[in-house]
Amino acid sequence: METSNPTRSEREFQDILRRLELALDASQIGVWEHNLDQNVISWDVQMHRLYQTGQKSGAVPTAIWSNAIHPDDRIRAIQDFEDAIHRRGQYNSEFRIVWPNGEIRHIRSRAHFYVNEEGAPSFIGAEWDVTADVRLNDEAARQRTVAEARALALEESSARVEYAAEHDYLTGLPNRRLFDKRLIELAEDPTVSTLAVLHLDLDEFKQINDSFGHAAGDAVLRAAALRIEAATPRAGMAARIGGDEFVIILVNFGNLIELTRVARDVQRRLKKTIRFGSEMLQSGASIGISWSDRAEANLLAESDIALYQAKVSGRDRIEFFSQQLKDELMGKRRLAEELKLALEHNEIVPFYQLQLDAHTREIVGIEALARWKHDERGIISPAGFLKIADEYGLSAEIDAAILRHVLEDRRVWQHHGATLPRIAVNISGQRLYDPLLIDDLLALDIPQDAIVFELVETIFLDDCDDELLQNVERIKQMGIEIEIDDFGSGHASLIGLVRLRPSRLKIDRQLVDEIDTSAEQRRVVKAIIEIAKALGVDVIAEGVETESHAATLTKLGCQTLQGFALSLPIPASEIDLIFAATESVR
């Protein structure tokens, strides 16, 4: 029986070799062999294509390989091969080559050590071009780098946006948003036993802003922020929540004495002068304090109530929140709201008090005094609402309402044939600074010499500004005289009188009250009358409560008298009757 020969035929080997060559050609893989004993390198045709030698297959000098390697990769690539020789193991390397035209390609090389038929140590290996893969990987890496850079930039941008959203642009302090956030966190923190809020408002800030400009105001705010932050304990936080308002959060403070100490330290720091150019600016602070050991406490609102009380009490003060304070403020706010409605419904009306010649007792003037005709409480005197009007900025509206009523009443009296004296109407400092004041007065078509404006003494200090003086001059040009009310209450000066040049001044009722029993009071009143005469200014004494007052004031040289002893404040209808009676006597 004939057995089959397991040895493959030459044709089969040729077929296998041909298929291998086709596969290598299709994959563009070059094959090489390196006989280490003879130092002979054999490259196939694909190797020559990879290196762009322009040759076919066959032996090549070792220099053709080493010289083709990129200079920056040459030492490493040769070392990789020498290491493989030393190990007599696998060779693995990747390097760049430079084609004759200067183009750079990336090559990956793999080889195995073996001993050939002649016993010579050799390496047989393959190489292929991985430039496309490297470039793809490089591009992917670049894209990753770009993406990471973008993510980092986005993160940084988001952080900047978040920081800007939670910090004040001018001072760098936390703003209202971060303050609220931090207060909630602390209120929910079980390690926090007590919380306090110090609410600050810079005193005189508006005056600095108005006098020296917004740049000066900004300088004051920045300096104040630094000083407030320096005074804030480490566990606390300072914030600017608007305008010239700052807050400080204190955590786990010892007692109210500690809160007061921190508040006074803040005030002390803020009183230090600030250099702005050639100017030295100075501010201060009113501070309201609220504190609690209850998480639900509304500390900011409560500190705001305390701050309000500190400001209306004279500024540069420290006030603690209390329920009584809150109740009082709520009462004031309700009254202010009622007062606004009263203005809308024409419930603020004038009552009139006669001013009499000191010698003849003839009517020479009338003062219009504000009264509130309340539906439930009847007639309310100014003591019941004017302070609230000042606090809530309603004084100017009351002045305007009274003036309109006076002009209407005057037209009625004139229509009835009365000979009318001058009528004095109060005007607040708030209204004097109103830029629309002159236009409003012109629109009322006020008759010449019919109306007198009474300015309280506190608004014409020596440093009254040009805007106020200009408005006063415009008022005089309209035929409206100026009187100074409450003269002698301690604010006015001769310089102020000369600058304002009023037609009359009214001696404060406190000086009149003890004029019969106090020689000192009489000397003061006499001095005021003499000064007024020297300046060509008439004098009215208000608060004349007795005939004895009237006699003494007349003797001292006062020209006009006003007070309960001579005339009570009465409504317009009764004034009409007085004028009618006076005209019938004539």
NORCORKA-V119875 format. One record per residue. N is the residue number from 0. PHI is phi in whole degrees, 0 to 359 (none if undefined). OMEGA is omega in whole degrees, -180 to 180 (NA if undefined). D_FIRST is the distance of its C-alpha to the first C-alpha in whole Angstrom. Layout:
N:PHI:OMEGA:D_FIRST
N:PHI:OMEGA:D_FIRST
//
This chain:
0:none:-176:0
1:273:-180:4
2:265:-180:6
3:281:-180:10
4:273:-177:13
5:289:-179:16
6:287:-179:18
7:293:178:20
8:284:179:21
9:301:-179:25
10:295:180:25
11:298:179:25
12:297:179:27
13:295:178:30
14:296:180:30
15:298:-179:30
16:296:-180:33
17:295:179:35
18:295:179:35
19:295:179:36
20:296:178:39
21:296:180:40
22:296:180:40
23:295:180:42
24:294:-180:44
25:294:-178:45
26:271:179:46
27:59:176:48
28:261:178:46
29:265:-179:47
30:244:180:44
31:222:176:45
32:223:-177:44
33:231:175:46
34:276:-173:46
35:286:180:48
36:294:-177:48
37:268:-176:49
38:52:179:51
39:250:179:49
40:247:176:48
41:247:178:46
42:244:171:47
43:276:-176:45
44:298:-179:47
45:291:176:48
46:297:179:49
47:297:176:52
48:293:180:53
49:301:-176:53
50:264:177:56
51:55:-180:57
52:279:-177:57
53:83:-179:56
54:256:174:53
55:260:179:49
56:287:179:47
57:140:-179:47
58:290:178:48
59:226:176:52
60:290:-179:54
61:300:-178:55
62:295:-178:59
63:296:178:57
64:282:-175:56
65:295:-180:59
66:290:-180:62
67:283:-178:60
68:289:178:61
69:304:-177:64
70:307:-178:67
71:287:-177:67
72:254:-169:64
73:300:-176:63
74:299:-179:64
75:295:-178:62
76:295:178:59
77:296:180:58
78:297:178:59
79:301:-179:56
80:289:179:54
81:296:177:55
82:297:179:55
83:295:177:51
84:298:-178:51
85:296:-179:53
86:278:-173:51
87:54:-179:47
88:230:-178:47
89:286:176:47
90:248:-178:49
91:221:179:51
92:202:177:54
93:218:-175:56
94:205:177:59
95:258:172:61
96:239:-180:61
97:242:178:63
98:288:179:62
99:303:179:64
100:276:178:66
101:93:-180:67
102:289:-179:65
103:258:178:64
104:235:179:60
105:258:-176:59
106:240:172:55
107:247:-175:53
108:235:177:51
109:226:-180:48
110:207:177:45
111:240:176:43
112:277:174:43
113:204:177:40
114:249:-174:39
115:283:-175:38
116:298:-178:35
117:269:178:38
118:84:-179:39
119:271:175:42
120:293:-175:44
121:215:170:44
122:239:171:44
123:238:-173:42
124:210:-179:44
125:222:177:46
126:223:177:49
127:213:-177:50
128:278:180:54
129:245:-177:55
130:304:-179:59
131:298:179:59
132:296:-179:58
133:298:-180:61
134:296:178:63
135:296:179:62
136:294:178:63
137:298:180:66
138:294:178:67
139:297:179:66
140:295:179:68
141:297:179:71
142:296:177:71
143:297:179:71
144:297:179:74
145:298:-179:76
146:297:179:75
147:295:179:76
148:295:178:79
149:295:179:80
150:298:179:80
151:295:179:82
152:297:179:85
153:295:179:85
154:296:179:85
155:294:179:88
156:296:178:89
157:297:179:89
158:295:179:91
159:294:179:94
160:297:180:94
161:295:179:94
162:297:-180:97
163:297:-179:99
164:289:-175:99
165:244:-180:100
166:227:180:103
167:284:-175:106
168:295:-174:105
169:276:-173:109
170:257:-177:109
171:80:179:105
172:285:170:106
173:306:180:104
174:259:-176:106
175:300:-178:107
176:298:-180:103
177:290:177:102
178:300:179:105
179:300:-179:104
180:298:-179:101
181:293:-180:102
182:296:178:104
183:295:179:102
184:301:-179:100
185:293:180:102
186:295:-179:104
187:266:-178:100
188:279:-178:100
189:293:180:100
190:278:-180:101
191:267:-179:104
192:265:179:107
193:222:178:110
194:229:176:110
195:220:175:113
196:235:172:113
197:259:-176:116
198:254:-174:117
199:248:172:118
200:227:-177:120
201:288:176:122
202:285:176:126
203:66:-178:127
204:294:-180:124
205:299:180:125
206:297:178:128
207:296:180:126
208:299:-178:124
209:290:-175:127
210:278:-172:129
211:245:177:126
212:98:-176:123
213:292:178:120
214:298:177:118
215:294:178:121
216:300:178:120
217:297:178:116
218:298:179:117
219:295:-180:119
220:296:180:116
221:295:179:113
222:296:179:116
223:298:-180:116
224:300:180:113
225:298:-178:112
226:289:179:115
227:294:179:114
228:296:179:111
229:295:-179:112
230:274:-177:114
231:277:177:111
232:303:-173:110
233:303:-177:106
234:282:-178:105
235:268:179:107
236:210:174:106
237:255:-180:109
238:213:171:109
239:253:-174:110
240:252:176:111
241:150:175:113
242:47:178:116
243:253:-180:118
244:257:177:116
245:232:175:114
246:225:174:113
247:232:173:112
248:263:175:109
249:243:-174:110
250:242:175:108
251:50:178:109
252:287:-175:112
253:287:-177:115
254:199:-178:118
255:293:177:120
256:296:178:122
257:295:177:118
258:299:179:118
259:296:-180:122
260:298:179:121
261:298:-179:118
262:298:180:120
263:292:177:123
264:297:177:121
265:299:180:119
266:300:-179:123
267:298:-180:124
268:295:-176:121
269:288:179:121
270:283:179:125
271:293:-176:124
272:292:179:125
273:237:179:122
274:278:176:123
275:228:-174:122
276:62:179:123
277:267:-177:127
278:263:173:127
279:247:-176:127
280:260:-180:126
281:220:178:126
282:231:178:125
283:195:-179:125
284:208:166:123
285:263:-173:124
286:228:172:122
287:251:-175:121
288:236:171:119
289:231:180:117
290:210:-178:115
291:194:169:113
292:248:179:111
293:247:-176:110
294:296:-174:107
295:276:-177:108
296:297:179:111
297:266:-169:112
298:294:-178:113
299:294:179:113
300:298:-179:115
301:291:178:117
302:293:178:118
303:294:177:119
304:297:179:122
305:295:178:123
306:296:178:122
307:303:180:124
308:295:179:127
309:297:-178:127
310:288:-178:128
311:285:180:130
312:274:176:132
313:125:178:133
314:66:-177:129
315:52:-177:128
316:236:175:128
317:240:179:125
318:233:175:125
319:264:177:123
320:292:172:122
321:214:179:124
322:297:178:124
323:298:178:127
324:298:179:127
325:297:-180:124
326:298:179:126
327:296:-180:129
328:294:178:127
329:299:177:126
330:296:179:129
331:296:-179:130
332:294:177:127
333:297:179:128
334:295:179:132
335:296:178:130
336:295:177:128
337:298:-179:132
338:294:177:133
339:298:178:131
340:295:179:132
341:299:178:135
342:295:179:135
343:295:-176:133
344:262:178:136
345:58:179:139
346:268:175:140
347:267:-173:141
348:231:177:144
349:273:162:147
350:252:-171:150
351:243:175:153
352:241:-176:156
353:287:172:159
354:244:-172:160
355:247:172:164
356:298:-175:166
357:298:-176:167
358:263:-174:171
359:265:-176:171
360:62:174:168
361:280:178:168
362:287:179:164
363:245:-180:162
364:189:177:159
365:222:172:156
366:251:177:153
367:271:-178:150
368:245:-176:148
369:290:174:145
370:225:180:145
371:251:178:142
372:274:-175:143
373:275:-178:140
374:300:-175:140
375:257:-173:140
376:261:179:142
377:75:-178:145
378:280:180:146
379:254:-180:144
380:284:-179:145
381:304:-180:143
382:300:-177:143
383:272:-177:141
384:211:-175:138
385:293:179:139
386:296:177:137
387:296:179:134
388:299:178:134
389:296:-177:134
390:296:-175:131
391:255:174:129
392:68:-178:130
393:255:-176:133
394:299:-178:136
395:297:179:136
396:294:178:135
397:295:177:138
398:305:-178:140
399:295:-180:139
400:296:180:140
401:297:-180:143
402:298:179:144
403:298:179:144
404:298:-179:146
405:299:-179:148
406:294:177:149
407:294:179:149
408:298:-178:151
409:298:179:153
410:296:178:153
411:296:-179:154
412:298:-180:157
413:294:178:158
414:296:178:158
415:278:174:161
416:90:-178:163
417:284:170:162
418:272:-167:163
419:261:172:160
420:277:176:160
421:294:178:157
422:240:-179:154
423:269:180:152
424:233:179:148
425:288:174:145
426:226:-176:142
427:276:175:140
428:299:178:138
429:301:-179:135
430:285:179:136
431:297:180:138
432:271:-179:135
433:291:-179:133
434:296:-180:133
435:266:-174:134
436:303:-175:137
437:298:178:139
438:298:179:138
439:298:-179:138
440:293:179:142
441:298:-179:142
442:293:-179:141
443:279:178:143
444:54:-177:146
445:285:179:148
446:297:178:152
447:301:173:154
448:60:180:155
449:267:-172:154
450:240:173:151
451:239:175:151
452:261:176:148
453:264:176:148
454:255:177:146
455:292:-173:145
456:302:-174:146
457:292:-178:142
458:258:174:141
459:234:176:143
460:285:179:143
461:300:-176:143
462:261:176:140
463:299:-170:140
464:273:-175:137
465:295:-179:138
466:299:179:136
467:295:-178:139
468:297:179:142
469:295:178:141
470:296:178:141
471:298:180:144
472:296:178:146
473:297:179:144
474:297:179:145
475:298:-180:149
476:296:178:149
477:276:180:148
478:85:178:152
479:256:-179:150
480:280:-180:152
481:245:173:150
482:239:175:151
483:257:-179:150
484:267:176:150
485:57:-180:150
486:292:-179:151
487:102:179:152
488:276:169:149
489:110:-176:148
490:249:-171:146
491:281:178:148
492:215:178:149
493:298:180:152
494:298:178:149
495:298:178:148
496:297:-178:151
497:296:-178:152
498:292:-176:148
499:275:179:148
500:49:179:152
501:285:175:152
502:280:-178:155
503:213:169:156
504:227:-179:154
505:251:179:155
506:291:-178:156
507:301:-176:153
508:298:179:154
509:294:177:154
510:286:-178:156
511:284:-171:159
512:304:-176:158
513:249:-174:160
514:294:180:162
515:284:-172:166
516:252:-176:165
517:242:177:163
518:296:180:165
519:296:178:162
520:298:179:160
521:297:180:164
522:295:179:163
523:296:-180:160
524:297:179:161
525:299:-180:164
526:296:179:161
527:298:-180:159
528:297:-180:162
529:294:178:163
530:297:-180:160
531:299:179:159
532:299:-180:163
533:297:-180:162
534:266:-179:159
535:73:-177:161
536:247:177:159
537:287:-177:160
538:236:173:160
539:245:174:159
540:256:176:159
541:256:-179:156
542:81:178:157
543:282:-173:160
544:262:-177:161
545:222:175:164
546:296:178:168
547:297:175:168
548:304:-177:165
549:300:-178:166
550:295:-179:170
551:296:-179:168
552:295:177:166
553:297:180:168
554:297:-180:170
555:284:176:168
556:107:179:167
557:287:-175:164
558:275:-172:165
559:227:-178:163
560:238:178:162
561:212:178:159
562:167:-176:158
563:296:179:159
564:293:-175:163
565:252:-177:163
566:195:172:160
567:277:172:157
568:295:-175:154
569:227:-180:155
570:289:-176:153
571:301:-178:153
572:297:-180:155
573:285:175:158
574:298:179:158
575:301:179:159
576:294:179:162
577:297:179:163
578:297:180:163
579:298:179:165
580:294:-180:168
581:296:-179:168
582:294:-179:169
583:292:178:171
584:294:180:173
585:293:NA:173
//
